[in-house]
Amino acid sequence: MNKELIIRSSPDAVDFALLKDGKLIELHKEEEQSNFQVGDIFIAKIRKPVAGLNAAFVNVGFEKDAFLHYHDLGPNLASYLKFIKLVSAGKLKDFSLKNFQFEKEINKDGTVADILSANQSLLVQVVKEPISTKGPRISSELSLAGRFVVLVPFSDRVSVSQKIEIKGEKERLKKLVQSIKPRGFGVIVRTVAEGKNTAELEKDLQNLLSRWTAMCKKLPTAHHPSKILGEVNRASSILRDVFNDTFTGIYIDDVELFNETKDYIAEIDPSKQSMVKLYQSKDTPIFEKYNIERQIKTSFGKTVSMSKGAYLIIEHTEALHVIDVNSGNRSNKASNQEDTAMEVNMIAAAEIARQLRLRDMGGIIVIDFIDLQNSENRNVLFNFLREEMSDDKAKHKILPPSKFGLVQITRQRVRPEVNIKTREEDPNNENGEIEAPILVIDRIASDLDRILKTHKKVMLNVHPFVAAYLKKGFPSLRSKWFFEYKKWVKIIPRDAYTYLEYRFFDAQGNEIED
């Protein structure tokens, strides 16, 4: 398995595409004006506590107030408030917490009105970016994420990622971190820390402590509200979360970003510094070079094509996402309907896991797989879907198939869903839209794969522009079809056809119906 990160820079945004064996699995955009990323820490003021919601609205400088629920205050809120007051007044200059006198933990079943009041200063962290008409969701239980560990101020707890399954390794890491962590700080050991030694973990921990200290130094002069600790740039945060030994390349088309990323890789793994490459071609944009633009066009529409003629229909309502799995018109070697359904469902499960990450779909997702009669097949499908989603960093839960063959998933959403318009203006109707013309080539290829299994001679009628595209170059697409199927496809341009119209005919001139 190879992973590549492709980074495209433009004046107002930076786009990040994560490829797995050449296939697009994640797409992120960092906009120049974005001031509210997950992980950012603000010094803010309580606007007003709302007893009925057991929450407070907080002014963090966004057009809509941020929402802070009582359960997101953290047990050590009283210690936080005392610390902020002392540091802001210049009365406390030791930020290490080793000599700090902790206050009693707040009541877990208490109310916001008993603890917070209007205009009170508070350190808060963005846990959910502004989505639609809602302001950011925040927490006053802060955490600073590093490569191997997460630092949690005002805590003494050490926990290890549940994804590290070897009991002995979990115990080793827990003991190791307990021996090096400073007093007053808790630590969460991340999955990528598996197998790492004391020096690597301690270096990561010290970097986080330095960030904590730098943040605290800003408090005495900070105005309310203001960001006092920003997440590292999106390139570094993505690399921090996904970078591992399977990475084979990081390609960037911007010199400044290239230097930043190279410095970051040099810091976390100097041996991999050479894989960061500056893309300098003026002829082909970087996203086209790595086939990303095409994959975006084919992956973000309402209909998503898969192999062997199968496809997904993805619908979004106010309350949930619905994904329908369709086998399409296809012939195959499966001996019965159950085998056909199982084959399509397995292909769909892999694509659905990819789509959830790619679009960053969150909330409730309901998947209507093709009905399976065999309970063992349903279990195999369920376990396969869980395995395909095991690399998904977003918290999620998958329920087994219901009696109706529906699979329900809840997936954490902390950022707005990636929503890319793939339909284009219809050249024949100024008020209409059509699917992206690039998709017609994929549909032709999919239909051809099915038709050539039962027909020896095939004629393809298409719009002249499409005909020219299929014949151009060497090897042309038509030549590639010949090498693959050992059958020659005759292509006939038709002036009367629209751009996306095409039809197949057999040797007798009869149209081959779907």
Secondary structure per residue as TSV (DSSP state, phi and psi in degrees):
chain	resnum	aa	ss	phi	psi
A	1	M	-	360.0	126.8
A	2	N	-	-112.4	139.5
A	3	K	E	-122.1	135.8
A	4	E	E	-131.4	141.6
A	5	L	E	-111.8	121.4
A	6	I	E	-109.9	124.3
A	7	I	E	-119.0	122.3
A	8	R	E	-113.8	128.6
A	9	S	E	-108.6	140.8
A	10	S	E	-137.1	168.9
A	11	P	T	-56.9	-32.2
A	12	D	T	-114.4	1.0
A	13	A	E	-163.1	162.1
A	14	V	E	-125.9	129.0
A	15	D	E	-106.1	137.9
A	16	F	E	-122.6	124.5
A	17	A	E	-119.0	124.4
A	18	L	E	-102.5	122.3
A	19	L	E	-109.4	138.6
A	20	K	E	-120.9	112.2
A	21	D	T	51.9	42.1
A	22	G	T	83.5	-6.8
A	23	K	E	-100.7	133.6
A	24	L	E	-69.2	120.6
A	25	I	E	-119.3	-19.9
A	26	E	E	-144.7	144.5
A	27	L	E	-138.9	123.2
A	28	H	E	-127.6	151.7
A	29	K	E	-130.4	129.0
A	30	E	E	-111.4	109.7
A	31	E	E	-86.6	146.2
A	32	E	T	-59.1	-34.9
A	33	Q	T	-92.2	4.9
A	34	S	-	-75.2	114.8
A	35	N	-	-107.9	2.3
A	36	F	-	-132.3	78.2
A	37	Q	-	-96.7	150.5
A	38	V	T	-56.9	128.8
A	39	G	T	104.6	-19.1
A	40	D	-	-65.0	142.1
A	41	I	E	-114.7	132.3
A	42	F	E	-121.7	147.4
A	43	I	E	-94.4	121.2
A	44	A	E	-136.1	175.5
A	45	K	E	-125.6	140.2
A	46	I	E	-65.6	126.6
A	47	R	E	-79.5	-55.0
A	48	K	E	-165.4	136.3
A	49	P	E	-77.1	144.6
A	50	V	E	-122.8	104.5
A	51	A	T	-59.5	-38.9
A	52	G	T	-62.3	-31.4
A	53	L	T	-95.4	-9.2
A	54	N	T	51.0	48.2
A	55	A	E	-150.5	172.3
A	56	A	E	-131.8	147.4
A	57	F	E	-96.8	132.7
A	58	V	E	-123.7	134.8
A	59	N	E	-84.4	106.8
A	60	V	S	-111.1	10.2
A	61	G	S	94.6	2.5
A	62	F	S	-90.2	158.1
A	63	E	S	-61.1	-29.6
A	64	K	S	-110.0	139.0
A	65	D	-	-62.0	146.8
A	66	A	E	-77.8	155.4
A	67	F	E	-107.9	126.4
A	68	L	E	-126.8	107.1
A	69	H	E	-83.6	154.7
A	70	Y	G	-55.6	-39.7
A	71	H	G	-69.3	-12.0
A	72	D	G	-98.9	6.5
A	73	L	S	-74.9	-29.9
A	74	G	-	86.1	147.4
A	75	P	T	-65.4	-25.5
A	76	N	T	-101.3	33.5
A	77	L	H	-58.6	-41.7
A	78	A	H	-60.3	-38.1
A	79	S	H	-66.9	-40.9
A	80	Y	H	-58.8	-49.2
A	81	L	H	-61.8	-41.4
A	82	K	H	-63.8	-43.2
A	83	F	H	-62.6	-47.1
A	84	I	H	-61.1	-42.8
A	85	K	H	-62.8	-44.4
A	86	L	H	-69.0	-44.0
A	87	V	H	-67.7	-44.7
A	88	S	H	-61.8	-32.0
A	89	A	T	-85.7	-1.8
A	90	G	T	77.2	13.2
A	91	K	-	-89.4	-11.1
A	92	L	-	-130.8	119.7
A	93	K	-	-119.8	1.9
A	94	D	-	-101.7	107.3
A	95	F	-	-94.8	6.1
A	96	S	S	-76.2	-17.6
A	97	L	-	71.9	-1.2
A	98	K	T	-67.3	-26.4
A	99	N	T	-112.2	9.0
A	100	F	-	-79.1	135.6
A	101	Q	-	-87.7	111.3
A	102	F	-	-73.2	147.6
A	103	E	-	-91.6	168.6
A	104	K	-	-67.1	143.4
A	105	E	-	-65.6	147.9
A	106	I	-	-75.5	158.8
A	107	N	-	-69.5	124.5
A	108	K	T	-66.4	-18.5
A	109	D	T	-108.1	21.3
A	110	G	-	-79.9	-169.2
A	111	T	-	-126.1	150.3
A	112	V	G	-58.5	-40.9
A	113	A	G	-62.5	-24.4
A	114	D	G	-78.0	-17.0
A	115	I	T	-117.3	-39.5
A	116	L	-	-112.4	150.9
A	117	S	-	-137.1	161.6
A	118	A	T	-59.0	142.0
A	119	N	T	72.9	7.6
A	120	Q	-	-76.3	137.9
A	121	S	E	-77.9	142.8
A	122	L	E	-154.0	140.6
A	123	L	E	-87.5	126.8
A	124	V	E	-133.4	156.3
A	125	Q	E	-125.8	137.8
A	126	V	E	-72.6	122.4
A	127	V	E	-109.8	-15.0
A	128	K	E	-148.0	123.7
A	129	E	-	-69.9	160.4
A	130	P	-	-57.5	128.7
A	131	I	B	-128.4	126.8
A	132	S	T	57.2	-122.0
A	133	T	T	-94.8	2.7
A	134	K	B	-93.2	145.8
A	135	G	-	-77.1	-178.5
A	136	P	-	-65.4	150.0
A	137	R	E	-96.0	132.2
A	138	I	E	-128.0	166.6
A	139	S	E	-139.5	147.7
A	140	S	S	-100.6	6.9
A	141	E	S	-94.7	95.5
A	142	L	-	-78.9	153.3
A	143	S	-	-149.4	143.4
A	144	L	E	-117.4	115.7
A	145	A	E	-88.7	131.1
A	146	G	-	-114.5	-169.6
A	147	R	S	-68.6	-46.1
A	148	F	S	-109.7	-25.8
A	149	V	E	-135.5	161.8
A	150	V	E	-118.3	127.9
A	151	L	E	-94.7	128.9
A	152	V	E	-120.4	100.8
A	153	P	E	-61.5	153.7
A	154	F	S	60.1	44.8
A	155	S	-	-152.5	159.2
A	156	D	-	-123.1	4.0
A	157	R	-	-79.7	139.4
A	158	V	E	-117.5	123.9
A	159	S	E	-130.7	155.1
A	160	V	E	-120.8	139.4
A	161	S	-	-50.4	134.2
A	162	Q	T	-68.4	-17.0
A	163	K	T	-75.2	-12.6
A	164	I	-	-84.2	106.2
A	165	E	-	-90.5	-22.0
A	166	I	-	-76.0	117.5
A	167	K	H	-58.6	-43.7
A	168	G	H	-62.3	-37.5
A	169	E	H	-70.0	-38.6
A	170	K	H	-62.2	-42.7
A	171	E	H	-66.7	-40.1
A	172	R	H	-60.6	-47.3
A	173	L	H	-65.4	-39.8
A	174	K	H	-63.4	-45.7
A	175	K	H	-64.5	-41.4
A	176	L	H	-60.9	-48.4
A	177	V	H	-67.1	-38.3
A	178	Q	H	-61.2	-30.2
A	179	S	H	-78.4	-19.9
A	180	I	H	-114.5	-12.5
A	181	K	-	-74.1	143.2
A	182	P	-	-76.9	155.6
A	183	R	T	-64.6	141.9
A	184	G	T	88.9	-1.4
A	185	F	E	-124.8	135.2
A	186	G	E	-94.4	162.7
A	187	V	E	-138.6	135.2
A	188	I	E	-108.4	124.2
A	189	V	E	-89.5	123.1
A	190	R	-	-82.4	162.3
A	191	T	G	-57.2	-38.5
A	192	V	G	-70.4	-6.0
A	193	A	G	-79.0	-8.6
A	194	E	T	-56.1	125.5
A	195	G	T	84.2	-2.8
A	196	K	-	-81.0	154.3
A	197	N	-	-96.3	177.6
A	198	T	H	-59.7	-43.4
A	199	A	H	-61.2	-41.9
A	200	E	H	-66.8	-43.2
A	201	L	H	-69.6	-38.3
A	202	E	H	-67.3	-38.2
A	203	K	H	-62.1	-42.2
A	204	D	H	-64.6	-41.8
A	205	L	H	-63.6	-41.7
A	206	Q	H	-65.7	-37.3
A	207	N	H	-60.7	-41.4
A	208	L	H	-69.2	-38.4
A	209	L	H	-63.4	-36.0
A	210	S	H	-64.9	-38.8
A	211	R	H	-66.7	-39.5
A	212	W	H	-61.4	-45.6
A	213	T	H	-63.4	-44.5
A	214	A	H	-60.6	-38.1
A	215	M	H	-66.3	-45.8
A	216	C	H	-62.6	-32.9
A	217	K	H	-64.8	-22.9
A	218	K	H	-81.6	-18.9
A	219	L	G	-59.3	-45.0
A	220	P	G	-59.7	-28.5
A	221	T	G	-109.8	1.6
A	222	A	-	-74.3	137.5
A	223	H	-	-89.3	161.3
A	224	H	S	-107.7	129.9
A	225	P	S	-90.2	154.9
A	226	S	E	-160.0	152.8
A	227	K	E	-79.4	125.8
A	228	I	E	-112.3	-10.9
A	229	L	E	-150.8	111.7
A	230	G	-	-92.8	151.9
A	231	E	-	-60.3	153.7
A	232	V	-	-59.2	163.1
A	233	N	-	-58.7	157.2
A	234	R	H	-57.7	-35.9
A	235	A	H	-60.0	-45.9
A	236	S	H	-68.5	-38.3
A	237	S	H	-68.1	-36.3
A	238	I	H	-66.9	-45.4
A	239	L	H	-63.0	-39.6
A	240	R	H	-57.9	-38.1
A	241	D	H	-87.4	-29.2
A	242	V	H	-118.2	-13.0
A	243	F	-	-66.8	129.7
A	244	N	-	-155.0	-170.3
A	245	D	T	-67.7	-14.0
A	246	T	T	-81.1	-9.9
A	247	F	E	-66.8	133.9
A	248	T	E	-116.9	-13.9
A	249	G	E	-171.4	145.7
A	250	I	E	-129.1	116.5
A	251	Y	E	-116.9	128.0
A	252	I	E	-133.4	137.1
A	253	D	S	-101.2	13.5
A	254	D	-	-128.5	129.1
A	255	V	H	-62.9	-44.9
A	256	E	H	-63.8	-45.4
A	257	L	H	-64.4	-37.6
A	258	F	H	-58.8	-46.6
A	259	N	H	-66.3	-41.4
A	260	E	H	-60.5	-46.0
A	261	T	H	-68.2	-39.8
A	262	K	H	-63.1	-40.7
A	263	D	H	-63.8	-39.2
A	264	Y	H	-66.9	-43.9
A	265	I	H	-65.3	-37.7
A	266	A	H	-60.9	-32.7
A	267	E	H	-75.1	-40.6
A	268	I	H	-92.5	-27.3
A	269	D	-	-159.9	84.5
A	270	P	G	-55.4	-29.4
A	271	S	G	-67.8	-18.3
A	272	K	G	-101.0	7.5
A	273	Q	G	-60.9	-32.6
A	274	S	G	-70.1	-15.5
A	275	M	G	-78.2	-10.5
A	276	V	E	-82.3	117.5
A	277	K	E	-122.2	141.0
A	278	L	E	-90.1	122.6
A	279	Y	-	-89.9	120.1
A	280	Q	-	-120.7	5.6
A	281	S	-	-65.3	132.2
A	282	K	S	-92.8	-15.2
A	283	D	S	-81.6	-42.2
A	284	T	S	-124.0	120.5
A	285	P	-	-57.5	150.6
A	286	I	H	-61.3	-36.7
A	287	F	H	-71.2	-28.2
A	288	E	H	-76.6	-37.7
A	289	K	H	-56.0	-41.3
A	290	Y	T	-100.2	21.3
A	291	N	T	61.1	25.9
A	292	I	H	-80.1	-41.3
A	293	E	H	-57.6	-42.9
A	294	R	H	-64.3	-42.5
A	295	Q	H	-66.9	-33.0
A	296	I	H	-64.1	-44.9
A	297	K	H	-60.9	-37.1
A	298	T	H	-89.1	-9.3
A	299	S	H	-109.6	-14.8
A	300	F	S	-110.3	5.5
A	301	G	S	-80.6	178.3
A	302	K	S	-66.2	-36.0
A	303	T	E	-106.3	129.7
A	304	V	E	-118.9	116.5
A	305	S	E	-79.7	145.7
A	306	M	-	-125.3	-175.6
A	307	S	G	-71.6	158.8
A	308	K	G	61.1	27.8
A	309	G	G	84.2	-7.0
A	310	A	-	-75.0	157.9
A	311	Y	E	-155.0	161.9
A	312	L	E	-111.3	146.6
A	313	I	E	-113.2	120.9
A	314	I	E	-113.4	117.0
A	315	E	E	-116.3	145.7
A	316	H	E	-123.0	125.5
A	317	T	-	-111.3	-180.0
A	318	E	S	-63.8	-33.9
A	319	A	S	-97.4	-28.2
A	320	L	E	-160.6	172.9
A	321	H	E	-106.1	141.2
A	322	V	E	-123.4	129.1
A	323	I	E	-120.9	122.6
A	324	D	E	-107.4	130.3
A	325	V	E	-98.2	127.1
A	326	N	E	-125.4	139.8
A	327	S	-	-80.8	-23.4
A	328	G	-	74.2	-179.9
A	329	N	S	-88.5	103.7
A	330	R	-	-148.6	150.8
A	331	S	-	-115.3	144.0
A	332	N	-	-149.4	-177.8
A	333	K	S	-92.2	3.4
A	334	A	-	-61.7	138.7
A	335	S	S	-78.8	-21.7
A	336	N	S	-152.6	174.8
A	337	Q	H	-63.5	-37.5
A	338	E	H	-61.5	-43.4
A	339	D	H	-65.1	-39.5
A	340	T	H	-62.4	-47.1
A	341	A	H	-61.7	-41.2
A	342	M	H	-64.8	-42.4
A	343	E	H	-62.7	-46.0
A	344	V	H	-65.5	-42.0
A	345	N	H	-62.8	-38.2
A	346	M	H	-67.3	-41.4
A	347	I	H	-61.8	-43.0
A	348	A	H	-65.8	-39.5
A	349	A	H	-59.9	-43.3
A	350	A	H	-64.5	-41.6
A	351	E	H	-69.9	-36.5
A	352	I	H	-65.4	-42.8
A	353	A	H	-59.0	-39.5
A	354	R	H	-67.5	-44.0
A	355	Q	H	-62.8	-38.4
A	356	L	H	-62.4	-41.2
A	357	R	H	-72.5	-42.1
A	358	L	H	-64.2	-45.5
A	359	R	H	-88.7	-9.2
A	360	D	T	53.9	49.9
A	361	M	-	-74.0	137.1
A	362	G	-	-133.9	176.0
A	363	G	E	86.3	-140.5
A	364	I	E	-97.8	129.2
A	365	I	E	-122.3	126.1
A	366	V	E	-113.9	126.0
A	367	I	E	-113.2	125.6
A	368	D	E	-100.5	90.4
A	369	F	-	-73.7	163.2
A	370	I	-	-67.6	135.8
A	371	D	-	-56.6	134.6
A	372	L	-	-118.2	128.3
A	373	Q	-	-82.2	-31.9
A	374	N	-	-82.3	120.8
A	375	S	H	-65.2	-31.9
A	376	E	H	-65.5	-39.4
A	377	N	H	-63.7	-38.1
A	378	R	H	-64.0	-39.3
A	379	N	H	-66.7	-40.9
A	380	V	H	-61.4	-44.3
A	381	L	H	-62.8	-45.1
A	382	F	H	-60.4	-46.7
A	383	N	H	-67.3	-35.3
A	384	F	H	-66.2	-41.7
A	385	L	H	-63.3	-42.6
A	386	R	H	-60.9	-40.7
A	387	E	H	-66.6	-41.6
A	388	E	H	-64.5	-29.2
A	389	M	T	-93.7	2.9
A	390	S	T	-65.7	-25.3
A	391	D	T	-84.9	-5.5
A	392	D	-	-71.3	121.2
A	393	K	-	-74.4	-23.5
A	394	A	S	-71.5	139.9
A	395	K	-	-64.4	134.5
A	396	H	E	-151.5	158.9
A	397	K	E	-137.3	134.1
A	398	I	E	-117.3	126.0
A	399	L	-	-93.7	147.2
A	400	P	-	-60.4	159.6
A	401	P	-	-57.6	139.0
A	402	S	-	-80.7	-179.3
A	403	K	T	-59.7	-28.8
A	404	F	T	-90.4	6.6
A	405	G	S	80.9	13.0
A	406	L	E	-89.5	137.6
A	407	V	E	-111.9	129.2
A	408	Q	E	-108.4	135.7
A	409	I	E	-129.3	137.3
A	410	T	E	-110.7	133.3
A	411	R	E	-134.9	131.9
A	412	Q	-	-62.2	136.0
A	413	R	-	-121.9	115.2
A	414	V	-	-115.9	-7.3
A	415	R	S	-134.5	160.1
A	416	P	-	-58.6	142.6
A	417	E	-	-62.4	141.3
A	418	V	-	-72.5	116.3
A	419	N	-	-130.8	105.4
A	420	I	-	-112.4	128.8
A	421	K	-	-76.2	123.1
A	422	T	-	-108.4	-13.3
A	423	R	-	-80.2	149.1
A	424	E	E	-124.2	165.2
A	425	E	E	-63.7	134.7
A	426	D	E	-77.2	117.9
A	427	P	T	-65.7	-17.7
A	428	N	T	-96.6	-4.6
A	429	N	E	-151.3	108.0
A	430	E	E	-65.0	-19.4
A	431	N	E	-100.6	0.3
A	432	G	E	-105.7	170.6
A	433	E	E	-132.5	152.4
A	434	I	E	-131.4	163.7
A	435	E	-	-64.5	154.6
A	436	A	-	-56.3	126.0
A	437	P	T	-54.5	-27.1
A	438	I	H	-62.4	-22.6
A	439	L	H	-72.4	-23.4
A	440	V	H	-62.4	-33.2
A	441	I	H	-65.3	-40.3
A	442	D	H	-65.9	-39.3
A	443	R	H	-68.0	-40.6
A	444	I	H	-59.9	-46.3
A	445	A	H	-62.0	-40.2
A	446	S	H	-65.9	-45.2
A	447	D	H	-65.2	-38.4
A	448	L	H	-63.0	-40.3
A	449	D	H	-57.4	-39.6
A	450	R	H	-73.7	-44.7
A	451	I	H	-67.9	-40.6
A	452	L	T	-68.8	-8.7
A	453	K	T	-76.8	-21.4
A	454	T	T	-121.8	-4.0
A	455	H	-	-129.9	133.9
A	456	K	S	-81.9	-36.7
A	457	K	-	-123.9	129.8
A	458	V	E	-133.8	136.6
A	459	M	E	-114.9	133.3
A	460	L	E	-111.2	120.4
A	461	N	E	-101.9	125.0
A	462	V	E	-144.4	169.2
A	463	H	-	-60.2	145.1
A	464	P	H	-53.5	-38.3
A	465	F	H	-63.8	-40.7
A	466	V	H	-69.3	-39.0
A	467	A	H	-60.1	-43.8
A	468	A	H	-63.3	-39.4
A	469	Y	H	-65.1	-40.0
A	470	L	H	-69.5	-25.4
A	471	K	H	-96.0	-14.7
A	472	K	-	-73.6	153.2
A	473	G	S	74.4	171.9
A	474	F	S	-138.6	122.9
A	475	P	S	-79.3	138.1
A	476	S	-	-77.0	171.0
A	477	L	H	-62.1	-37.8
A	478	R	H	-63.6	-39.0
A	479	S	H	-64.4	-39.8
A	480	K	H	-62.7	-38.4
A	481	W	H	-62.0	-40.9
A	482	F	H	-63.3	-44.1
A	483	F	H	-63.8	-33.4
A	484	E	H	-80.3	-42.9
A	485	Y	H	-104.5	-10.5
A	486	K	S	59.7	30.7
A	487	K	-	-136.3	138.6
A	488	W	-	-92.3	130.2
A	489	V	E	-102.0	119.5
A	490	K	E	-82.3	125.9
A	491	I	E	-107.9	123.9
A	492	I	E	-118.7	118.6
A	493	P	E	-71.6	138.1
A	494	R	-	-126.3	112.7
A	495	D	T	-62.5	-29.2
A	496	A	T	-79.1	-12.2
A	497	Y	S	-77.9	149.9
A	498	T	-	-78.3	170.9
A	499	Y	T	-56.2	-39.9
A	500	L	T	-98.1	6.4
A	501	E	-	-89.6	136.4
A	502	Y	E	-154.3	153.1
A	503	R	E	-144.9	148.5
A	504	F	E	-107.8	141.5
A	505	F	E	-129.6	150.0
A	506	D	-	-89.4	-173.4
A	507	A	T	-64.1	-26.2
A	508	Q	T	-88.8	0.1
A	509	G	S	86.5	10.9
A	510	N	-	-87.5	137.0
A	511	E	B	-67.2	136.3
A	512	I	-	-89.2	111.8
A	513	E	-	-79.7	155.8
A	514	D	-	-64.4	360.0
